[in-house]
Amino acid sequence: MQQKTSAAFIDSKPHYELLDGLRGVASLLVIWYHVFEGFATSPLDQRFNHGYLAVDFFFILSGFVIGYAYDDRWKKTMTVGNFFKRRLIRLHPMVVIGCVLGAISYCLQGCVTWDHTPQPLSMIMLAMLLGLFMLPVFPGAGADVRGNGEMFPLNGPCWSLFFEYIGNILYALALRRLSTRTLSIIVGVMGMGLAIFSVGNGSGYGHMGVGWTMADNNLTGGLLRLGFSLSCGLLLSRMFRPVRVRGAFWICSIILLILFAIPHVGGKAALWQNGLYDAACILFVFPALVWLAASGKTTDRASSGVCKFLGDISYPVYIIHYPFMYYFYAWVWDNGLTFSDTWPVQLLLFFGNIALAYFFLKMYDEPVRRWLSRKFLGK
């Protein structure tokens, strides 16, 4: 069964319900990845270690859904300008909210860097302005107000939206025009590049959690992650033929949980092992999960409702949760707290972000997108 979701109300095609639900599951797992990040002393000892791979999964999902929704429209009703309007209407209202929440959170924390150096209000406003226009901050620049080199220091996860925007531009200007054979070659080349980067520890971190800063090889790594995953998703949408499967949503959800929760593979002397694990997940497992989930169907109203709810809150949860994580980290680190000391606050973070995401979805995001759609897209 397929139905319209909040993510799709300005488009004419129904979405795959299980893909929407799976996106929500991945977004919720990202919260737990960031919770556990507060108790890690290095990437090698973080529990729930591989949550950063959710970004690659999101990119593959995005490529699949964009290909499905738009590929057959270009010779009929779709124009480049219309496509960009639709994508901006879909994505940018919540970018604004995430940026505003990040600025408020930062000011309430005292307007200081991680080492408690005060920052001028002018630089905070500049960081906010750059965030509103999805323009990255360079490490060490005045607008790097947290002092840790994030592209978007007021709301760190916006870095993946930066690459998502690049992906939308590449799709509209080039990728959609490619034959399936040429697209297959690009997927292969990008996949080999990503594998070499990952196994060879091109990130310098011992994992593929790159792209969040403009420092070192992060831009290269981020573009490889986007280039393979988006192209792979597009290719899947062109080649997709459903297979018969029961329980696809629960199977895929459990697999994602296991993959994200597995500890760092290997040690300092064998970082290539974790790189191989990351590459295998991105190149093979995630495309298979997308194919499997797209093949499955909900069988009753309850499961349809669960998938719709998860799909609807997936993007708001992802974009608004991290300003509250900054508070959590400061509280944990300043007081030397352990994981067991803080579990009530962890649950509050988890369920509170879900509730707040739903609030912004219904009271802000959907109404704003409806107004923008009427104004700029007409009927």
Disulfide bonds with the S-S distance in Angstrom:
none
